[in-house]
Structure formats: structure tokens, C-alpha cells
């Protein structure tokens, strides 16, 4: 699990360390994927609880993502629409 966590965090934080402006552009262009990054981060955070089996952590992360990802996407698209409306009028 440690190697998997290292690969996940490395793939997420490596590009940010190299070019934060590219990460911001990617985040703005891929709203759903940007929100879905929360799921593996939640999974590895739950694995820090010693008595929790990995499959329970996976189910909890997916369930949390199923609730929070649509909420985050809706919030960002609404914010983007408000900003575009203010710029137009």
C-alpha cells in the first residue's frame, strides 16, 4: 500500500511542483477529474486508521466521492457561470 500511496501522491503533487500554472489550467479544463482526485486522497487518509480494513476504506472513499464530487462540480460550474455573467454585463 505504501508504494501505491507514493505513486498516487507523486502523480498528483509532482506536476504541481513543476508547473503550478499548468495544473491550474488543467483543473479549470477538467472540472470532474479535478473533483474526483478527492477519492484516492480520501482512501489513503482512511488507511491511516489502523483498525479499518482496506476494503472498508475503499468503500467509504467511493461513497464519499459519490456525494462530494457532484457537489464540487456543481459549485465550480455555478461559480464559472456567475463570473462569465459578471464579465458580460
N, C-alpha and C positions, 0 to 999 in steps of 0.2 A: 504494500500500500504506500510505503514511503516513496518509492520510485514513481508511482502513478501521481502522487501529490506533487512531487518535484516537477514532473513533466507538465502537469496542468498549470501550476503556478508559473513555471518558466515560460510556457507558451502565452500566458496572459500578461505577465509582467515584463517579459523580455522586449517585446515591441514598444511598450510604454517607456522603457529605459532608453531605447534607441531613438525614437522619434514620437514625442507626445502629440505633436500636431497631426501626424498621420493617424494615430489612434483616435483622436477627436473626430477627424473626418470620417473614419471607418464607423465610429459609434453613431454619428449622425446619419450615415447612409444605411446602416444595418440596425435598425431600432430593435427588432425582435431578437436577433442574435446577441446584441448588447445586453438586453434584459435577461436573456437565458443564461448568461455567464454566471448568474447568481446560483444556479442549480449545482454545478460541481463545487463551487466555493462553499455552499451550504453543506454538501455531502462531506467534504473533508473537515469542516468545522465540527460537524456532528460526530465524526470519528474520534474526536478528542475526548469524548465521553467514554470512559473505559468499559462500562458495563453494557454499552449499546452494541449489538451485533451490526456488522457492516450492511446486511440486507435491510435492517430497520432504518439505518441511516440513509440508505439509498431511497427507500420508500418515502421517508419523511422529506428528503430533499426534493424528490419529484412532486410530492403533494404540495409542498411549499411553493415550488416553482409554478405549479399549475394555478395557484392562487395569485402569486405576486407578479409573474411575467405579464399576463394580460393587463393587470393594473398599471404596471410601469410603462407598457407600450401605449396604453390609452392616455396616460398622463403626459408622456412626451409628445405624442401626436397632437394633443389638445394644446399644449404649450407652443408647439411649432405653428399650429393654425392661428393662435392668438397673435404670435409675433408677426406672421405674414399679414394678418388683417390690420395690425397697427402700422406696419410699413406701407401698406397700400392706402390707408385712409387717414 
